[in-house]
Amino acid sequence: MRHWTSAVVCAVLLQAQQAQAVLGGGEDSVHADQVRFQGEHRKLSGSQMTTHEIGLPDGSVVKEYINAAGLVFAVSWRTRLKPNLDALLGAHNAAPAASLHADSGVATAKRQQSMRQSNLVIHQGGRMNAFAGLAYVPSLVPEGFNADALR
């Protein structure tokens, strides 16, 4: 019963709620995501970026990467349920990204998808109860940093 409750809570949080700290958004909205997701927040500062990690009750983790200008340049996730890309990518989740999440959200086999455009890069994959992905805006990535290495 406990796992079922966690799964339902996670589904509601990741599918129905709109995250505030989306790609291109400001760092000041990360706290709103922590409250909205009812997750545990950890902040790690580095020389090129700051990482905000939000851990959800079911073990899922969403990370938001902030550049020196205070903008979210990348978002990554490791979740039990397929995340709502509209909530994570915001305005960057336009028609090109639609093909990445047009299916039902129910995975029956491991599946990898990638899309690389000048204004958006997405890598995602998963199977039932284990989804992972990374999305970033190349123009916002700190100079000399390899965003493909983020997890």
C-alpha positions in Angstrom: 0.0 0.0 0.0 2.8 2.4 0.8 4.4 2.0 -2.6 1.0 2.6 -4.3 0.5 5.8 -2.3 4.0 7.0 -3.3 3.4 6.2 -6.9 0.1 8.1 -6.9 1.7 11.1 -5.2 4.6 11.1 -7.7 2.2 10.8 -10.6 0.1 13.8 -9.4 3.2 15.9 -8.8 5.0 15.0 -12.0 2.1 14.9 -14.4 -0.4 17.5 -13.1 1.7 20.3 -11.5 3.6 22.8 -13.5 7.1 23.2 -12.4 8.4 26.8 -12.1 12.1 26.3 -12.6 12.0 25.3 -16.3 14.7 25.6 -18.9 15.6 29.2 -19.3 13.8 30.2 -16.1 15.4 31.8 -13.1 17.1 30.2 -10.1 14.7 32.0 -7.7 11.9 29.6 -8.7 13.6 26.4 -7.6 12.2 26.8 -4.1 8.7 26.8 -5.5 9.4 23.4 -7.2 10.6 22.0 -3.9 7.4 23.0 -2.2 5.3 21.9 -5.1 6.9 18.5 -5.3 7.1 18.2 -1.5 10.6 17.0 -1.9 13.9 17.3 -0.1 16.1 20.1 -1.5 19.9 19.9 -1.8 22.0 22.7 -3.3 25.6 22.1 -4.7 27.6 25.0 -5.8 30.5 24.7 -8.3 32.8 27.0 -10.3 30.7 26.8 -13.4 27.2 26.0 -12.1 24.9 25.4 -9.2 22.9 22.2 -9.0 19.6 22.1 -7.2 18.4 18.5 -6.5 14.9 17.7 -5.4 14.3 14.3 -4.0 10.7 13.0 -4.0 9.3 10.7 -1.4 9.3 7.7 -3.8 13.1 8.0 -4.5 12.7 10.0 -7.7 15.1 12.9 -8.3 14.9 16.0 -10.4 18.0 18.2 -10.8 18.0 21.7 -12.1 21.3 23.1 -13.2 21.9 26.9 -13.0 24.5 28.9 -14.9 26.4 32.0 -13.6 23.7 34.3 -15.0 21.1 32.6 -12.7 19.3 30.7 -15.5 18.3 27.1 -15.6 20.4 25.7 -18.5 19.6 22.0 -17.9 17.2 19.7 -16.2 17.7 16.0 -15.5 15.4 13.4 -13.9 15.5 9.9 -12.5 11.9 9.0 -11.8 9.6 6.0 -11.3 6.9 7.5 -13.5 7.4 9.3 -16.9 7.8 13.0 -16.1 5.7 15.7 -17.6 8.0 17.3 -20.1 5.8 20.4 -20.3 6.5 21.1 -16.7 10.3 20.4 -17.0 11.0 22.1 -20.3 8.5 25.0 -20.3 8.5 27.1 -23.5 11.3 24.9 -24.9 8.9 22.0 -25.1 7.5 23.1 -28.5 6.6 21.0 -31.5 10.0 19.4 -32.0 9.9 17.9 -28.5 6.3 16.6 -29.0 7.5 13.5 -30.8 9.5 12.5 -27.7 6.5 12.3 -25.4 3.6 11.6 -27.8 3.1 8.0 -26.6 0.9 6.9 -23.7 3.6 7.2 -21.0 3.4 3.4 -20.3 6.7 1.7 -21.1 6.7 -2.0 -21.8 10.4 -2.3 -22.8 13.5 -0.2 -22.4 13.4 2.7 -24.8 15.9 5.4 -25.6 15.1 8.6 -27.4 17.3 11.6 -28.4 16.7 14.9 -30.1 19.5 17.4 -30.8 18.6 20.9 -32.2 20.3 24.2 -32.1 18.1 25.4 -29.2 17.3 22.2 -27.4 18.9 18.8 -26.7 17.0 16.0 -25.0 18.1 12.5 -24.1 15.7 10.2 -22.3 14.8 6.6 -21.9 13.4 4.2 -19.5 11.2 1.3 -18.7 8.3 0.8 -16.3 9.3 2.3 -12.9 12.6 3.6 -14.1 12.8 6.7 -16.3 15.8 9.0 -16.8 16.6 11.9 -19.0 18.4 15.1 -19.6 17.4 18.3 -21.4 19.4 21.4 -21.9 19.6 24.6 -23.9 23.1 24.7 -25.6 23.2 28.6 -25.7 22.8 28.7 -21.9 25.5 26.0 -21.0 28.5 27.5 -19.3 31.4 27.9 -21.7 33.7 24.9 -21.8 31.2 22.7 -20.0 30.0 19.4 -21.5 26.3 19.2 -20.8 26.0 15.7 -22.2 28.0 14.6 -19.1 25.2 15.7 -16.7 23.2 13.0 -14.9 
